[in-house]
Amino acid sequence: MRAAWKHRWIAIGLLLVFIGAPRPCLAAATAAAERSRPTAPVAERYRYDIAFLWFERIAEAELSLQSTKEPNRWQAVLEANTLGVAAWLTSDRAQHYASLMQLDDEGGLTSLRHDSNIIKTKAGRQRVRLKSYLFDHQQQCIIQRVNRDGRQKEDLVLPMPSAKPNDILTAFYNFRHGLYGPLVQGAIYRIPTYSRKGPSEIVVEVLGNKQRPRKPKFPDQGLLLKVQLDKEVFDTDKGIVYVWLDEQGRPAQVVVEDVIGLGDVRCTLQQKGL
């Protein structure tokens, strides 16, 4: 079992960058329908617990958004670390994700750079993998740059999709701040992204009461989102993720369905400090 999941738990934390932090509330989302432009970004920081099977708290993740010293530039950061026995099982694994984004005149965020860094220590030896995506909007390409344990690989140049592509952190904040529309039951949102195979998309559906699944079970109140991702992102059977927003608009429960070797993985917003 350890081999099946020890390299996946941290990827589940990536889910949080998309399904979010406790803002906006449902009333604010409804009010956004009357606006002609997205809401402005606001600096914030939130913490989450990650659990599966009998492990109630196998990892913690922190998500933050801060403005930079350069005008109209923002940085989003997601950090995750294993806890207790899980840290030993996963070689004290830690991951760090960061996106540098430009705020445009229409209120949307444009990806400029996305970093995905993994650090793990086994038998006293530290292994580091640094991966960066550089978005060259003038040349219409994305440059993938990878460094493993100090050894730089040859850059890989990917064609940029015609639709403005989002890295996963930029996609989350653009969706959250209303770039693709307000949260309305029955609505479907398609967010452009990229992959090694070419243009891709993240699909989000706000389920009506009759569309809710029997399992996993969620409270009747609030809103339930069904997120369709590439199934390889989280090593899932179908790439389906459910996000339940409570009456305050907070993602109080998240379930990554049918992770291979694990079953359903649960993410929970920490209540302390809220």
C-alpha positions in Angstrom: 0.0 0.0 0.0 2.8 2.4 0.8 4.1 2.2 -2.7 0.6 2.9 -4.0 0.0 6.2 -2.2 3.2 7.7 -0.8 3.9 9.6 -4.0 0.2 10.8 -4.4 -0.9 12.4 -1.2 0.8 15.7 -2.0 -0.9 15.9 -5.4 -4.2 15.8 -3.6 -3.3 19.1 -2.0 -3.2 20.6 -5.4 -7.0 20.2 -5.5 -7.2 22.9 -2.9 -5.8 25.5 -5.3 -8.8 25.0 -7.5 -11.7 24.4 -5.1 -10.5 27.0 -2.8 -10.6 29.0 0.3 -13.6 30.5 2.1 -14.4 33.4 -0.1 -16.7 34.6 -1.6 -19.8 33.7 0.3 -22.8 32.4 -1.8 -24.5 35.8 -1.5 -21.4 37.5 -2.9 -21.3 35.0 -5.7 -24.8 35.7 -6.7 -24.2 39.5 -6.6 -21.3 38.9 -8.9 -23.8 38.1 -11.6 -24.7 41.7 -11.8 -21.1 42.8 -12.3 -19.5 43.2 -15.7 -16.0 42.3 -14.5 -14.4 39.9 -11.9 -13.9 40.9 -8.3 -10.4 42.2 -7.4 -7.9 39.8 -5.7 -7.5 40.1 -1.9 -4.5 39.0 0.1 -5.3 35.9 2.1 -3.9 32.7 3.8 -5.8 29.5 4.7 -4.9 26.0 6.0 -6.3 22.5 5.2 -6.2 19.0 6.5 -5.8 16.0 4.2 -7.1 12.5 5.1 -7.9 9.1 3.6 -8.8 5.5 4.8 -8.1 5.5 8.6 -5.7 8.4 8.5 -7.7 11.4 9.7 -4.8 13.9 9.3 -2.0 12.6 7.1 -1.0 16.0 5.8 -1.5 19.8 6.0 -1.6 22.3 3.2 -1.4 26.1 3.3 -2.7 28.3 0.4 -1.9 32.0 0.2 -2.3 34.9 -2.2 -0.2 38.1 -1.9 0.6 41.1 -4.0 4.2 41.7 -5.1 6.2 44.9 -5.1 5.6 45.2 -8.9 2.3 46.9 -9.8 -0.6 44.5 -10.7 1.4 41.4 -10.0 0.3 38.7 -7.6 1.8 35.5 -6.3 -0.1 32.5 -5.2 1.6 29.8 -3.1 0.5 26.3 -2.1 2.7 24.4 0.4 2.1 20.9 1.8 3.9 18.7 4.3 3.2 15.2 5.7 2.6 14.7 9.4 3.7 12.2 12.0 4.1 8.6 10.7 3.2 9.7 7.2 6.3 11.9 7.1 8.4 8.8 7.7 6.5 6.8 5.2 6.9 9.5 2.5 10.5 10.3 3.1 9.6 13.5 4.9 8.2 14.7 1.6 7.4 18.4 1.1 6.0 20.2 -1.9 5.9 23.9 -2.9 3.9 25.4 -5.7 4.0 29.0 -6.7 2.5 31.1 -9.5 3.4 34.6 -10.6 0.4 36.3 -12.2 -0.3 39.6 -14.0 -3.6 41.4 -13.3 -5.0 42.8 -16.5 -7.4 45.7 -17.1 -10.4 43.4 -17.2 -9.7 42.0 -13.8 -8.4 38.6 -15.0 -5.0 37.0 -14.0 -2.5 35.9 -16.6 0.0 33.2 -15.9 3.6 34.4 -16.1 5.4 31.6 -14.2 4.5 28.5 -12.4 6.9 26.5 -10.1 6.4 23.0 -8.8 9.1 21.9 -6.3 9.4 18.6 -4.5 11.9 17.9 -1.7 12.3 14.5 0.1 14.9 13.0 2.4 15.7 9.3 2.6 18.5 7.7 4.5 19.9 11.2 5.2 20.1 12.1 1.5 18.0 15.0 0.2 16.5 14.8 -3.3 15.2 17.9 -5.0 13.1 18.3 -8.1 12.5 21.8 -9.4 10.1 22.3 -12.3 9.2 25.7 -13.8 6.8 26.7 -16.6 7.6 30.1 -18.1 4.9 31.7 -20.2 6.2 33.7 -23.1 3.1 35.4 -24.4 5.0 37.3 -27.1 6.4 34.2 -28.7 3.2 32.2 -27.9 5.1 29.3 -26.2 5.5 27.8 -22.7 9.0 26.8 -21.6 9.3 23.8 -19.3 12.5 23.8 -17.2 13.4 20.9 -14.9 16.3 20.6 -12.5 16.9 17.3 -10.6 19.4 17.3 -7.7 21.3 20.2 -9.2 21.4 18.8 -12.8 19.6 21.0 -15.3 17.7 19.2 -18.1 17.3 20.6 -21.6 14.4 23.0 -21.8 11.2 21.7 -23.4 9.2 24.3 -25.5 5.5 23.7 -25.6 3.1 25.6 -28.0 0.8 28.0 -26.2 -2.9 27.2 -26.7 -4.9 29.9 -28.6 -7.1 30.5 -25.5 -5.1 32.1 -22.7 -3.9 29.1 -20.7 -4.0 28.9 -16.9 -1.7 27.0 -14.6 -3.7 25.3 -11.9 -3.2 28.1 -9.3 -4.1 30.9 -11.8 -7.2 28.8 -12.9 -8.4 28.7 -9.3 -8.1 32.4 -8.6 -9.7 33.3 -12.0 -12.6 31.0 -11.3 -13.0 32.1 -7.8 -13.0 35.8 -8.6 -15.7 35.4 -11.3 -13.8 35.5 -14.6 -15.8 32.6 -15.8 -19.1 33.7 -14.3 -20.9 33.4 -10.9 -21.8 30.1 -9.2 -25.3 29.2 -10.4 -26.9 25.7 -10.1 -26.8 23.9 -13.4 -24.0 26.1 -14.8 -20.9 24.5 -16.5 -17.6 26.2 -16.6 -14.7 25.3 -19.0 -11.3 26.7 -18.0 -8.5 26.6 -20.5 -5.2 25.0 -19.4 -2.3 23.2 -21.0 -0.5 19.8 -21.0 2.4 18.1 -22.8 -0.2 16.8 -25.3 -1.5 20.2 -26.1 -4.5 22.4 -25.1 -6.7 21.0 -22.3 -9.5 22.2 -20.0 -10.8 22.0 -16.4 -14.6 21.5 -16.4 -16.6 22.6 -13.3 -20.4 21.9 -12.9 -22.6 23.3 -10.1 -24.9 20.4 -9.4 -28.6 20.8 -8.8 -30.3 18.9 -6.0 -31.4 16.0 -8.3 -27.9 15.7 -9.7 -26.2 15.1 -6.4 -24.6 11.6 -6.1 -25.7 9.2 -3.3 -22.1 8.5 -2.5 -20.1 10.3 -1.4 -22.7 11.9 0.8 -22.9 15.7 1.4 -25.2 17.9 3.4 -28.3 19.1 1.7 -27.6 22.8 2.1 -24.9 24.8 0.4 -23.7 24.1 -3.2 -21.9 21.1 -4.6 -19.4 21.4 -7.4 -18.3 18.5 -9.6 -14.8 19.1 -11.1 -13.6 17.0 -14.0 -9.8 16.8 -14.4 -7.5 14.7 -16.4 -7.6 11.4 -14.5 -3.8 11.3 -14.5 -3.6 14.4 -12.4 -4.5 12.6 -9.2 -4.2 9.0 -10.4 -7.9 8.5 -10.2 -10.3 6.1 -12.0 -12.3 8.9 -13.8 -10.8 12.2 -12.7 -13.8 13.3 -10.7 -13.6 15.6 -7.7 -16.5 16.8 -5.5 -16.4 20.1 -3.6 -19.1 21.0 -1.1 -19.5 24.7 -0.3 -21.3 25.4 3.0 -23.8 28.2 3.5 -21.0 30.7 4.0 -19.5 29.7 0.7 -16.6 27.8 2.3 -15.3 24.6 0.8 -16.0 22.6 3.9 -15.7 19.2 2.4 -13.8 17.9 -0.7 -13.6 14.4 -2.0 -11.3 13.2 -4.7 -13.1 10.1 -5.9 -11.5 6.7 -6.5 -7.8 7.5 -6.2 -6.1 4.3 -7.4 -5.0 2.2 -4.4 -6.6 4.6 -1.9 -10.3 5.0 -2.6 -11.8 8.4 -1.8 -9.4 11.1 -0.4 -10.9 13.8 1.9 -9.8 17.4 2.3 -11.1 19.6 5.1 -10.8 23.3 5.8 -9.3 23.9 9.3 -11.8 25.7 11.5 -9.4 27.2 14.0 -8.8 30.9 13.4 -11.9 31.4 11.2 
